[in-house]
Amino acid sequence: MAFEEMERNLSDAEVTARAYIDNSLRYYKLKVFKLMMRSIGALIKMASVSILLVLALSCFSVGAALGIGVLVGSNAMGFVLVGSGYVLVGILLYFIRDRVDKPLLKKFSEFYFEEL
């Protein structure tokens, strides 16, 4: 009788452990799916805004280059000056990249670990 009760308890423990593992697995799959969908949504939004900003910046750049070209008497020189301005901005961003990386890392770590 003691062995039958012990066998039944072990069987119940096994069923409970399997149910716990299955539920935990489903929970983490759902968590990963939710985090992945939020990340994809954020990426799509960021890509859409970035594309629109690049298009707007391109239009402004062409306009500025043509305007500067009229002022200096050469459209080619206007485009060179606008391009040089972008090179200077790129060099500046290269030197301050560490100041940009840290806040981005902090923000994205809050976003990631908030969900887990």
Jmol script that loads the backbone (N, CA, C; Angstrom):
load data "model"
ATOM      1  N   MET A   1       0.807  -1.179   0.000  1.00  0.00           N
ATOM      2  CA  MET A   1       0.000   0.000   0.000  1.00  0.00           C
ATOM      3  C   MET A   1       0.866   1.264   0.000  1.00  0.00           C
ATOM      4  N   ALA A   2       1.924   1.261   0.735  1.00  0.00           N
ATOM      5  CA  ALA A   2       2.805   2.414   0.781  1.00  0.00           C
ATOM      6  C   ALA A   2       3.457   2.645  -0.572  1.00  0.00           C
ATOM      7  N   PHE A   3       3.798   1.523  -1.241  1.00  0.00           N
ATOM      8  CA  PHE A   3       4.414   1.669  -2.566  1.00  0.00           C
ATOM      9  C   PHE A   3       3.435   2.226  -3.586  1.00  0.00           C
ATOM     10  N   GLU A   4       2.169   1.811  -3.501  1.00  0.00           N
ATOM     11  CA  GLU A   4       1.154   2.321  -4.423  1.00  0.00           C
ATOM     12  C   GLU A   4       0.946   3.819  -4.222  1.00  0.00           C
ATOM     13  N   GLU A   5       0.918   4.251  -2.956  1.00  0.00           N
ATOM     14  CA  GLU A   5       0.752   5.673  -2.666  1.00  0.00           C
ATOM     15  C   GLU A   5       1.967   6.467  -3.120  1.00  0.00           C
ATOM     16  N   MET A   6       3.152   5.907  -2.897  1.00  0.00           N
ATOM     17  CA  MET A   6       4.381   6.568  -3.341  1.00  0.00           C
ATOM     18  C   MET A   6       4.412   6.650  -4.868  1.00  0.00           C
ATOM     19  N   GLU A   7       3.976   5.576  -5.547  1.00  0.00           N
ATOM     20  CA  GLU A   7       3.941   5.561  -7.011  1.00  0.00           C
ATOM     21  C   GLU A   7       2.954   6.608  -7.530  1.00  0.00           C
ATOM     22  N   ARG A   8       1.807   6.722  -6.863  1.00  0.00           N
ATOM     23  CA  ARG A   8       0.808   7.698  -7.268  1.00  0.00           C
ATOM     24  C   ARG A   8       1.335   9.123  -7.048  1.00  0.00           C
ATOM     25  N   ASN A   9       2.021   9.359  -5.941  1.00  0.00           N
ATOM     26  CA  ASN A   9       2.600  10.672  -5.668  1.00  0.00           C
ATOM     27  C   ASN A   9       3.663  11.027  -6.700  1.00  0.00           C
ATOM     28  N   LEU A  10       4.493  10.051  -7.047  1.00  0.00           N
ATOM     29  CA  LEU A  10       5.510  10.292  -8.078  1.00  0.00           C
ATOM     30  C   LEU A  10       4.863  10.568  -9.428  1.00  0.00           C
ATOM     31  N   SER A  11       3.809   9.839  -9.737  1.00  0.00           N
ATOM     32  CA  SER A  11       3.095  10.046 -10.998  1.00  0.00           C
ATOM     33  C   SER A  11       2.478  11.443 -11.024  1.00  0.00           C
ATOM     34  N   ASP A  12       1.873  11.860  -9.907  1.00  0.00           N
ATOM     35  CA  ASP A  12       1.296  13.208  -9.820  1.00  0.00           C
ATOM     36  C   ASP A  12       2.379  14.272  -9.948  1.00  0.00           C
ATOM     37  N   ALA A  13       3.526  14.028  -9.313  1.00  0.00           N
ATOM     38  CA  ALA A  13       4.626  14.988  -9.395  1.00  0.00           C
ATOM     39  C   ALA A  13       5.129  15.102 -10.827  1.00  0.00           C
ATOM     40  N   GLU A  14       5.188  13.972 -11.530  1.00  0.00           N
ATOM     41  CA  GLU A  14       5.639  13.989 -12.925  1.00  0.00           C
ATOM     42  C   GLU A  14       4.661  14.758 -13.801  1.00  0.00           C
ATOM     43  N   VAL A  15       3.381  14.529 -13.596  1.00  0.00           N
ATOM     44  CA  VAL A  15       2.364  15.241 -14.385  1.00  0.00           C
ATOM     45  C   VAL A  15       2.439  16.744 -14.103  1.00  0.00           C
ATOM     46  N   THR A  16       2.587  17.089 -12.838  1.00  0.00           N
ATOM     47  CA  THR A  16       2.679  18.499 -12.454  1.00  0.00           C
ATOM     48  C   THR A  16       3.936  19.143 -13.041  1.00  0.00           C
ATOM     49  N   ALA A  17       5.048  18.437 -12.993  1.00  0.00           N
ATOM     50  CA  ALA A  17       6.300  18.971 -13.542  1.00  0.00           C
ATOM     51  C   ALA A  17       6.191  19.157 -15.049  1.00  0.00           C
ATOM     52  N   ARG A  18       5.604  18.183 -15.745  1.00  0.00           N
ATOM     53  CA  ARG A  18       5.428  18.318 -17.202  1.00  0.00           C
ATOM     54  C   ARG A  18       4.514  19.501 -17.546  1.00  0.00           C
ATOM     55  N   ALA A  19       3.442  19.656 -16.784  1.00  0.00           N
ATOM     56  CA  ALA A  19       2.527  20.778 -17.027  1.00  0.00           C
ATOM     57  C   ALA A  19       3.240  22.107 -16.786  1.00  0.00           C
ATOM     58  N   TYR A  20       4.052  22.170 -15.740  1.00  0.00           N
ATOM     59  CA  TYR A  20       4.803  23.389 -15.445  1.00  0.00           C
ATOM     60  C   TYR A  20       5.777  23.708 -16.577  1.00  0.00           C
ATOM     61  N   ILE A  21       6.493  22.710 -17.042  1.00  0.00           N
ATOM     62  CA  ILE A  21       7.455  22.912 -18.129  1.00  0.00           C
ATOM     63  C   ILE A  21       6.736  23.349 -19.402  1.00  0.00           C
ATOM     64  N   ASP A  22       5.614  22.686 -19.723  1.00  0.00           N
ATOM     65  CA  ASP A  22       4.864  23.070 -20.927  1.00  0.00           C
ATOM     66  C   ASP A  22       4.338  24.497 -20.830  1.00  0.00           C
ATOM     67  N   ASN A  23       3.802  24.861 -19.669  1.00  0.00           N
ATOM     68  CA  ASN A  23       3.282  26.216 -19.496  1.00  0.00           C
ATOM     69  C   ASN A  23       4.401  27.251 -19.533  1.00  0.00           C
ATOM     70  N   SER A  24       5.535  26.922 -18.929  1.00  0.00           N
ATOM     71  CA  SER A  24       6.675  27.843 -18.969  1.00  0.00           C
ATOM     72  C   SER A  24       7.165  28.031 -20.396  1.00  0.00           C
ATOM     73  N   LEU A  25       7.237  26.960 -21.142  1.00  0.00           N
ATOM     74  CA  LEU A  25       7.674  27.033 -22.533  1.00  0.00           C
ATOM     75  C   LEU A  25       6.717  27.896 -23.358  1.00  0.00           C
ATOM     76  N   ARG A  26       5.434  27.698 -23.181  1.00  0.00           N
ATOM     77  CA  ARG A  26       4.453  28.519 -23.905  1.00  0.00           C
ATOM     78  C   ARG A  26       4.562  29.988 -23.505  1.00  0.00           C
ATOM     79  N   TYR A  27       4.761  30.231 -22.217  1.00  0.00           N
ATOM     80  CA  TYR A  27       4.891  31.609 -21.724  1.00  0.00           C
ATOM     81  C   TYR A  27       6.093  32.303 -22.356  1.00  0.00           C
ATOM     82  N   TYR A  28       7.239  31.636 -22.371  1.00  0.00           N
ATOM     83  CA  TYR A  28       8.435  32.274 -22.929  1.00  0.00           C
ATOM     84  C   TYR A  28       8.359  32.418 -24.440  1.00  0.00           C
ATOM     85  N   LYS A  29       7.690  31.485 -25.108  1.00  0.00           N
ATOM     86  CA  LYS A  29       7.474  31.653 -26.551  1.00  0.00           C
ATOM     87  C   LYS A  29       6.628  32.901 -26.803  1.00  0.00           C
ATOM     88  N   LEU A  30       5.603  33.087 -26.001  1.00  0.00           N
ATOM     89  CA  LEU A  30       4.742  34.257 -26.149  1.00  0.00           C
ATOM     90  C   LEU A  30       5.505  35.543 -25.836  1.00  0.00           C
ATOM     91  N   LYS A  31       6.339  35.521 -24.802  1.00  0.00           N
ATOM     92  CA  LYS A  31       7.146  36.691 -24.464  1.00  0.00           C
ATOM     93  C   LYS A  31       8.105  37.050 -25.594  1.00  0.00           C
ATOM     94  N   VAL A  32       8.771  36.046 -26.152  1.00  0.00           N
ATOM     95  CA  VAL A  32       9.704  36.286 -27.251  1.00  0.00           C
ATOM     96  C   VAL A  32       8.955  36.829 -28.458  1.00  0.00           C
ATOM     97  N   PHE A  33       7.776  36.266 -28.750  1.00  0.00           N
ATOM     98  CA  PHE A  33       6.974  36.742 -29.876  1.00  0.00           C
ATOM     99  C   PHE A  33       6.569  38.202 -29.669  1.00  0.00           C
ATOM    100  N   LYS A  34       6.126  38.548 -28.466  1.00  0.00           N
ATOM    101  CA  LYS A  34       5.717  39.925 -28.177  1.00  0.00           C
ATOM    102  C   LYS A  34       6.890  40.880 -28.326  1.00  0.00           C
ATOM    103  N   LEU A  35       8.037  40.513 -27.783  1.00  0.00           N
ATOM    104  CA  LEU A  35       9.226  41.362 -27.888  1.00  0.00           C
ATOM    105  C   LEU A  35       9.665  41.500 -29.343  1.00  0.00           C
ATOM    106  N   MET A  36       9.605  40.406 -30.091  1.00  0.00           N
ATOM    107  CA  MET A  36      10.001  40.437 -31.495  1.00  0.00           C
ATOM    108  C   MET A  36       9.050  41.342 -32.300  1.00  0.00           C
ATOM    109  N   MET A  37       7.753  41.246 -32.041  1.00  0.00           N
ATOM    110  CA  MET A  37       6.789  42.074 -32.772  1.00  0.00           C
ATOM    111  C   MET A  37       6.956  43.556 -32.425  1.00  0.00           C
ATOM    112  N   ARG A  38       7.220  43.862 -31.157  1.00  0.00           N
ATOM    113  CA  ARG A  38       7.461  45.260 -30.791  1.00  0.00           C
ATOM    114  C   ARG A  38       8.728  45.781 -31.456  1.00  0.00           C
ATOM    115  N   SER A  39       9.747  44.934 -31.532  1.00  0.00           N
ATOM    116  CA  SER A  39      11.001  45.347 -32.170  1.00  0.00           C
ATOM    117  C   SER A  39      10.801  45.558 -33.665  1.00  0.00           C
ATOM    118  N   ILE A  40      10.084  44.663 -34.312  1.00  0.00           N
ATOM    119  CA  ILE A  40       9.835  44.804 -35.746  1.00  0.00           C
ATOM    120  C   ILE A  40       8.991  46.047 -36.009  1.00  0.00           C
ATOM    121  N   GLY A  41       7.984  46.286 -35.175  1.00  0.00           N
ATOM    122  CA  GLY A  41       7.158  47.484 -35.330  1.00  0.00           C
ATOM    123  C   GLY A  41       7.976  48.755 -35.181  1.00  0.00           C
ATOM    124  N   ALA A  42       8.843  48.771 -34.178  1.00  0.00           N
ATOM    125  CA  ALA A  42       9.698  49.949 -33.974  1.00  0.00           C
ATOM    126  C   ALA A  42      10.657  50.123 -35.145  1.00  0.00           C
ATOM    127  N   LEU A  43      11.181  49.024 -35.663  1.00  0.00           N
ATOM    128  CA  LEU A  43      12.097  49.091 -36.806  1.00  0.00           C
ATOM    129  C   LEU A  43      11.388  49.617 -38.052  1.00  0.00           C
ATOM    130  N   ILE A  44      10.175  49.159 -38.295  1.00  0.00           N
ATOM    131  CA  ILE A  44       9.417  49.631 -39.461  1.00  0.00           C
ATOM    132  C   ILE A  44       9.105  51.124 -39.329  1.00  0.00           C
ATOM    133  N   LYS A  45       8.704  51.545 -38.131  1.00  0.00           N
ATOM    134  CA  LYS A  45       8.430  52.980 -37.927  1.00  0.00           C
ATOM    135  C   LYS A  45       9.694  53.802 -38.142  1.00  0.00           C
ATOM    136  N   MET A  46      10.803  53.336 -37.591  1.00  0.00           N
ATOM    137  CA  MET A  46      12.063  54.069 -37.723  1.00  0.00           C
ATOM    138  C   MET A  46      12.501  54.118 -39.185  1.00  0.00           C
ATOM    139  N   ALA A  47      12.336  53.022 -39.902  1.00  0.00           N
ATOM    140  CA  ALA A  47      12.726  52.997 -41.310  1.00  0.00           C
ATOM    141  C   ALA A  47      11.846  53.943 -42.133  1.00  0.00           C
ATOM    142  N   SER A  48      10.548  53.955 -41.859  1.00  0.00           N
ATOM    143  CA  SER A  48       9.638  54.838 -42.600  1.00  0.00           C
ATOM    144  C   SER A  48       9.987  56.309 -42.378  1.00  0.00           C
ATOM    145  N   VAL A  49      10.187  56.675 -41.133  1.00  0.00           N
ATOM    146  CA  VAL A  49      10.533  58.063 -40.825  1.00  0.00           C
ATOM    147  C   VAL A  49      11.887  58.423 -41.424  1.00  0.00           C
ATOM    148  N   SER A  50      12.836  57.490 -41.342  1.00  0.00           N
ATOM    149  CA  SER A  50      14.168  57.748 -41.898  1.00  0.00           C
ATOM    150  C   SER A  50      14.113  57.963 -43.407  1.00  0.00           C
ATOM    151  N   ILE A  51      13.348  57.147 -44.099  1.00  0.00           N
ATOM    152  CA  ILE A  51      13.231  57.296 -45.557  1.00  0.00           C
ATOM    153  C   ILE A  51      12.628  58.654 -45.901  1.00  0.00           C
ATOM    154  N   LEU A  52      11.583  59.049 -45.185  1.00  0.00           N
ATOM    155  CA  LEU A  52      10.966  60.355 -45.461  1.00  0.00           C
ATOM    156  C   LEU A  52      11.921  61.503 -45.146  1.00  0.00           C
ATOM    157  N   LEU A  53      12.682  61.374 -44.068  1.00  0.00           N
ATOM    158  CA  LEU A  53      13.647  62.421 -43.739  1.00  0.00           C
ATOM    159  C   LEU A  53      14.766  62.508 -44.779  1.00  0.00           C
ATOM    160  N   VAL A  54      15.210  61.371 -45.282  1.00  0.00           N
ATOM    161  CA  VAL A  54      16.252  61.379 -46.321  1.00  0.00           C
ATOM    162  C   VAL A  54      15.723  62.030 -47.594  1.00  0.00           C
ATOM    163  N   LEU A  55      14.479  61.726 -47.952  1.00  0.00           N
ATOM    164  CA  LEU A  55      13.891  62.364 -49.139  1.00  0.00           C
ATOM    165  C   LEU A  55      13.781  63.875 -48.953  1.00  0.00           C
ATOM    166  N   ALA A  56      13.314  64.298 -47.779  1.00  0.00           N
ATOM    167  CA  ALA A  56      13.198  65.740 -47.519  1.00  0.00           C
ATOM    168  C   ALA A  56      14.574  66.392 -47.519  1.00  0.00           C
ATOM    169  N   LEU A  57      15.553  65.756 -46.889  1.00  0.00           N
ATOM    170  CA  LEU A  57      16.905  66.305 -46.851  1.00  0.00           C
ATOM    171  C   LEU A  57      17.499  66.400 -48.259  1.00  0.00           C
ATOM    172  N   SER A  58      17.191  65.425 -49.086  1.00  0.00           N
ATOM    173  CA  SER A  58      17.685  65.469 -50.474  1.00  0.00           C
ATOM    174  C   SER A  58      17.113  66.667 -51.218  1.00  0.00           C
ATOM    175  N   CYS A  59      15.812  66.891 -51.046  1.00  0.00           N
ATOM    176  CA  CYS A  59      15.186  68.040 -51.719  1.00  0.00           C
ATOM    177  C   CYS A  59      15.771  69.358 -51.203  1.00  0.00           C
ATOM    178  N   PHE A  60      15.931  69.463 -49.881  1.00  0.00           N
ATOM    179  CA  PHE A  60      16.519  70.679 -49.317  1.00  0.00           C
ATOM    180  C   PHE A  60      17.953  70.859 -49.784  1.00  0.00           C
ATOM    181  N   SER A  61      18.696  69.771 -49.890  1.00  0.00           N
ATOM    182  CA  SER A  61      20.098  69.857 -50.322  1.00  0.00           C
ATOM    183  C   SER A  61      20.213  70.343 -51.758  1.00  0.00           C
ATOM    184  N   VAL A  62      19.373  69.807 -52.622  1.00  0.00           N
ATOM    185  CA  VAL A  62      19.404  70.242 -54.025  1.00  0.00           C
ATOM    186  C   VAL A  62      19.028  71.714 -54.113  1.00  0.00           C
ATOM    187  N   GLY A  63      17.993  72.109 -53.366  1.00  0.00           N
ATOM    188  CA  GLY A  63      17.589  73.516 -53.366  1.00  0.00           C
ATOM    189  C   GLY A  63      18.692  74.423 -52.840  1.00  0.00           C
ATOM    190  N   ALA A  64      19.322  73.994 -51.744  1.00  0.00           N
ATOM    191  CA  ALA A  64      20.407  74.806 -51.173  1.00  0.00           C
ATOM    192  C   ALA A  64      21.589  74.881 -52.133  1.00  0.00           C
ATOM    193  N   ALA A  65      21.914  73.760 -52.764  1.00  0.00           N
ATOM    194  CA  ALA A  65      23.046  73.751 -53.696  1.00  0.00           C
ATOM    195  C   ALA A  65      22.774  74.650 -54.892  1.00  0.00           C
ATOM    196  N   LEU A  66      21.565  74.618 -55.407  1.00  0.00           N
ATOM    197  CA  LEU A  66      21.229  75.488 -56.543  1.00  0.00           C
ATOM    198  C   LEU A  66      21.232  76.957 -56.114  1.00  0.00           C
ATOM    199  N   GLY A  67      20.719  77.220 -54.901  1.00  0.00           N
ATOM    200  CA  GLY A  67      20.721  78.600 -54.400  1.00  0.00           C
ATOM    201  C   GLY A  67      22.131  79.115 -54.187  1.00  0.00           C
ATOM    202  N   ILE A  68      22.984  78.292 -53.593  1.00  0.00           N
ATOM    203  CA  ILE A  68      24.387  78.698 -53.394  1.00  0.00           C
ATOM    204  C   ILE A  68      25.076  78.846 -54.744  1.00  0.00           C
ATOM    205  N   GLY A  69      24.716  77.972 -55.687  1.00  0.00           N
ATOM    206  CA  GLY A  69      25.292  78.056 -57.034  1.00  0.00           C
ATOM    207  C   GLY A  69      24.981  79.374 -57.702  1.00  0.00           C
ATOM    208  N   VAL A  70      23.768  79.867 -57.516  1.00  0.00           N
ATOM    209  CA  VAL A  70      23.396  81.170 -58.082  1.00  0.00           C
ATOM    210  C   VAL A  70      24.217  82.277 -57.417  1.00  0.00           C
ATOM    211  N   LEU A  71      24.404  82.175 -56.102  1.00  0.00           N
ATOM    212  CA  LEU A  71      25.165  83.204 -55.386  1.00  0.00           C
ATOM    213  C   LEU A  71      26.635  83.236 -55.789  1.00  0.00           C
ATOM    214  N   VAL A  72      27.244  82.063 -55.978  1.00  0.00           N
ATOM    215  CA  VAL A  72      28.673  82.035 -56.306  1.00  0.00           C
ATOM    216  C   VAL A  72      28.919  81.987 -57.808  1.00  0.00           C
ATOM    217  N   GLY A  73      27.874  81.835 -58.587  1.00  0.00           N
ATOM    218  CA  GLY A  73      28.013  81.866 -60.041  1.00  0.00           C
ATOM    219  C   GLY A  73      28.298  80.512 -60.676  1.00  0.00           C
ATOM    220  N   SER A  74      28.254  79.412 -59.913  1.00  0.00           N
ATOM    221  CA  SER A  74      28.523  78.093 -60.465  1.00  0.00           C
ATOM    222  C   SER A  74      27.715  77.054 -59.686  1.00  0.00           C
ATOM    223  N   ASN A  75      26.818  76.352 -60.409  1.00  0.00           N
ATOM    224  CA  ASN A  75      26.024  75.309 -59.748  1.00  0.00           C
ATOM    225  C   ASN A  75      26.913  74.204 -59.187  1.00  0.00           C
ATOM    226  N   ALA A  76      27.971  73.870 -59.916  1.00  0.00           N
ATOM    227  CA  ALA A  76      28.878  72.815 -59.450  1.00  0.00           C
ATOM    228  C   ALA A  76      29.501  73.211 -58.115  1.00  0.00           C
ATOM    229  N   MET A  77      29.897  74.459 -57.978  1.00  0.00           N
ATOM    230  CA  MET A  77      30.489  74.920 -56.735  1.00  0.00           C
ATOM    231  C   MET A  77      29.455  74.883 -55.606  1.00  0.00           C
ATOM    232  N   GLY A  78      28.201  75.160 -55.902  1.00  0.00           N
ATOM    233  CA  GLY A  78      27.134  75.072 -54.895  1.00  0.00           C
ATOM    234  C   GLY A  78      26.986  73.654 -54.374  1.00  0.00           C
ATOM    235  N   PHE A  79      27.016  72.679 -55.286  1.00  0.00           N
ATOM    236  CA  PHE A  79      26.916  71.278 -54.869  1.00  0.00           C
ATOM    237  C   PHE A  79      28.148  70.840 -54.077  1.00  0.00           C
ATOM    238  N   VAL A  80      29.312  71.333 -54.459  1.00  0.00           N
ATOM    239  CA  VAL A  80      30.539  71.005 -53.717  1.00  0.00           C
ATOM    240  C   VAL A  80      30.464  71.564 -52.295  1.00  0.00           C
ATOM    241  N   LEU A  81      29.980  72.781 -52.154  1.00  0.00           N
ATOM    242  CA  LEU A  81      29.886  73.389 -50.826  1.00  0.00           C
ATOM    243  C   LEU A  81      28.881  72.652 -49.943  1.00  0.00           C
ATOM    244  N   VAL A  82      27.725  72.267 -50.491  1.00  0.00           N
ATOM    245  CA  VAL A  82      26.739  71.515 -49.714  1.00  0.00           C
ATOM    246  C   VAL A  82      27.306  70.145 -49.334  1.00  0.00           C
ATOM    247  N   GLY A  83      27.979  69.492 -50.262  1.00  0.00           N
ATOM    248  CA  GLY A  83      28.605  68.200 -49.968  1.00  0.00           C
ATOM    249  C   GLY A  83      29.682  68.325 -48.903  1.00  0.00           C
ATOM    250  N   SER A  84      30.448  69.394 -48.962  1.00  0.00           N
ATOM    251  CA  SER A  84      31.479  69.628 -47.940  1.00  0.00           C
ATOM    252  C   SER A  84      30.850  69.832 -46.566  1.00  0.00           C
ATOM    253  N   GLY A  85      29.725  70.487 -46.534  1.00  0.00           N
ATOM    254  CA  GLY A  85      29.008  70.660 -45.266  1.00  0.00           C
ATOM    255  C   GLY A  85      28.597  69.323 -44.674  1.00  0.00           C
ATOM    256  N   TYR A  86      28.121  68.415 -45.531  1.00  0.00           N
ATOM    257  CA  TYR A  86      27.754  67.079 -45.045  1.00  0.00           C
ATOM    258  C   TYR A  86      28.977  66.307 -44.558  1.00  0.00           C
ATOM    259  N   VAL A  87      30.084  66.464 -45.219  1.00  0.00           N
ATOM    260  CA  VAL A  87      31.318  65.796 -44.776  1.00  0.00           C
ATOM    261  C   VAL A  87      31.721  66.308 -43.397  1.00  0.00           C
ATOM    262  N   LEU A  88      31.629  67.614 -43.184  1.00  0.00           N
ATOM    263  CA  LEU A  88      31.955  68.189 -41.877  1.00  0.00           C
ATOM    264  C   LEU A  88      31.014  67.674 -40.791  1.00  0.00           C
ATOM    265  N   VAL A  89      29.726  67.597 -41.091  1.00  0.00           N
ATOM    266  CA  VAL A  89      28.763  67.059 -40.128  1.00  0.00           C
ATOM    267  C   VAL A  89      29.094  65.593 -39.825  1.00  0.00           C
ATOM    268  N   GLY A  90      29.466  64.824 -40.849  1.00  0.00           N
ATOM    269  CA  GLY A  90      29.846  63.429 -40.644  1.00  0.00           C
ATOM    270  C   GLY A  90      31.070  63.281 -39.755  1.00  0.00           C
ATOM    271  N   ILE A  91      32.059  64.138 -39.966  1.00  0.00           N
ATOM    272  CA  ILE A  91      33.268  64.105 -39.119  1.00  0.00           C
ATOM    273  C   ILE A  91      32.908  64.465 -37.676  1.00  0.00           C
ATOM    274  N   LEU A  92      32.065  65.466 -37.500  1.00  0.00           N
ATOM    275  CA  LEU A  92      31.633  65.853 -36.157  1.00  0.00           C
ATOM    276  C   LEU A  92      30.900  64.697 -35.468  1.00  0.00           C
ATOM    277  N   LEU A  93      29.992  64.053 -36.177  1.00  0.00           N
ATOM    278  CA  LEU A  93      29.272  62.917 -35.597  1.00  0.00           C
ATOM    279  C   LEU A  93      30.208  61.761 -35.257  1.00  0.00           C
ATOM    280  N   TYR A  94      31.253  61.582 -36.042  1.00  0.00           N
ATOM    281  CA  TYR A  94      32.226  60.528 -35.753  1.00  0.00           C
ATOM    282  C   TYR A  94      32.921  60.790 -34.416  1.00  0.00           C
ATOM    283  N   PHE A  95      33.249  62.034 -34.151  1.00  0.00           N
ATOM    284  CA  PHE A  95      33.962  62.349 -32.919  1.00  0.00           C
ATOM    285  C   PHE A  95      33.068  62.346 -31.679  1.00  0.00           C
ATOM    286  N   ILE A  96      31.770  62.523 -31.850  1.00  0.00           N
ATOM    287  CA  ILE A  96      30.868  62.497 -30.689  1.00  0.00           C
ATOM    288  C   ILE A  96      30.041  61.211 -30.639  1.00  0.00           C
ATOM    289  N   ARG A  97      30.482  60.180 -31.320  1.00  0.00           N
ATOM    290  CA  ARG A  97      29.712  58.940 -31.389  1.00  0.00           C
ATOM    291  C   ARG A  97      29.537  58.276 -30.026  1.00  0.00           C
ATOM    292  N   ASP A  98      30.508  58.402 -29.138  1.00  0.00           N
ATOM    293  CA  ASP A  98      30.389  57.804 -27.808  1.00  0.00           C
ATOM    294  C   ASP A  98      29.277  58.459 -26.994  1.00  0.00           C
ATOM    295  N   ARG A  99      29.096  59.747 -27.172  1.00  0.00           N
ATOM    296  CA  ARG A  99      28.023  60.452 -26.462  1.00  0.00           C
ATOM    297  C   ARG A  99      26.655  60.061 -26.993  1.00  0.00           C
ATOM    298  N   VAL A 100      26.607  59.568 -28.211  1.00  0.00           N
ATOM    299  CA  VAL A 100      25.346  59.130 -28.803  1.00  0.00           C
ATOM    300  C   VAL A 100      25.077  57.670 -28.459  1.00  0.00           C
ATOM    301  N   ASP A 101      26.106  56.839 -28.407  1.00  0.00           N
ATOM    302  CA  ASP A 101      25.941  55.415 -28.151  1.00  0.00           C
ATOM    303  C   ASP A 101      25.392  55.127 -26.761  1.00  0.00           C
ATOM    304  N   LYS A 102      25.888  55.819 -25.759  1.00  0.00           N
ATOM    305  CA  LYS A 102      25.478  55.534 -24.383  1.00  0.00           C
ATOM    306  C   LYS A 102      23.985  55.779 -24.143  1.00  0.00           C
ATOM    307  N   PRO A 103      23.421  56.914 -24.559  1.00  0.00           N
ATOM    308  CA  PRO A 103      21.969  57.092 -24.357  1.00  0.00           C
ATOM    309  C   PRO A 103      21.136  56.092 -25.169  1.00  0.00           C
ATOM    310  N   LEU A 104      21.600  55.750 -26.376  1.00  0.00           N
ATOM    311  CA  LEU A 104      20.875  54.760 -27.164  1.00  0.00           C
ATOM    312  C   LEU A 104      20.893  53.402 -26.484  1.00  0.00           C
ATOM    313  N   LEU A 105      22.037  53.001 -25.974  1.00  0.00           N
ATOM    314  CA  LEU A 105      22.152  51.727 -25.285  1.00  0.00           C
ATOM    315  C   LEU A 105      21.260  51.713 -24.048  1.00  0.00           C
ATOM    316  N   LYS A 106      21.230  52.797 -23.321  1.00  0.00           N
ATOM    317  CA  LYS A 106      20.394  52.876 -22.127  1.00  0.00           C
ATOM    318  C   LYS A 106      18.921  52.766 -22.490  1.00  0.00           C
ATOM    319  N   LYS A 107      18.501  53.480 -23.519  1.00  0.00           N
ATOM    320  CA  LYS A 107      17.092  53.480 -23.921  1.00  0.00           C
ATOM    321  C   LYS A 107      16.663  52.101 -24.408  1.00  0.00           C
ATOM    322  N   PHE A 108      17.476  51.472 -25.248  1.00  0.00           N
ATOM    323  CA  PHE A 108      17.104  50.170 -25.775  1.00  0.00           C
ATOM    324  C   PHE A 108      17.195  49.075 -24.713  1.00  0.00           C
ATOM    325  N   SER A 109      18.084  49.214 -23.735  1.00  0.00           N
ATOM    326  CA  SER A 109      18.132  48.222 -22.666  1.00  0.00           C
ATOM    327  C   SER A 109      16.891  48.337 -21.793  1.00  0.00           C
ATOM    328  N   GLU A 110      16.395  49.568 -21.550  1.00  0.00           N
ATOM    329  CA  GLU A 110      15.136  49.739 -20.825  1.00  0.00           C
ATOM    330  C   GLU A 110      13.984  49.102 -21.602  1.00  0.00           C
ATOM    331  N   PHE A 111      13.958  49.305 -22.918  1.00  0.00           N
ATOM    332  CA  PHE A 111      12.920  48.738 -23.768  1.00  0.00           C
ATOM    333  C   PHE A 111      12.956  47.215 -23.724  1.00  0.00           C
ATOM    334  N   TYR A 112      14.146  46.628 -23.782  1.00  0.00           N
ATOM    335  CA  TYR A 112      14.286  45.172 -23.824  1.00  0.00           C
ATOM    336  C   TYR A 112      13.969  44.546 -22.472  1.00  0.00           C
ATOM    337  N   PHE A 113      14.572  45.053 -21.404  1.00  0.00           N
ATOM    338  CA  PHE A 113      14.426  44.406 -20.111  1.00  0.00           C
ATOM    339  C   PHE A 113      13.103  44.723 -19.436  1.00  0.00           C
ATOM    340  N   GLU A 114      12.394  45.721 -19.942  1.00  0.00           N
ATOM    341  CA  GLU A 114      11.044  45.996 -19.440  1.00  0.00           C
ATOM    342  C   GLU A 114      10.121  44.839 -19.744  1.00  0.00           C
ATOM    343  N   GLU A 115      10.350  44.173 -20.863  1.00  0.00           N
ATOM    344  CA  GLU A 115       9.472  43.106 -21.310  1.00  0.00           C
ATOM    345  C   GLU A 115       9.798  41.766 -20.685  1.00  0.00           C
ATOM    346  N   LEU A 116      10.993  41.592 -20.175  1.00  0.00           N
ATOM    347  CA  LEU A 116      11.358  40.293 -19.610  1.00  0.00           C
ATOM    348  C   LEU A 116      11.091  40.273 -18.148  1.00  0.00           C
TER     349      LEU A 116
END
end "model"
wireframe off; spacefill off
backbone 0.3
color backbone group
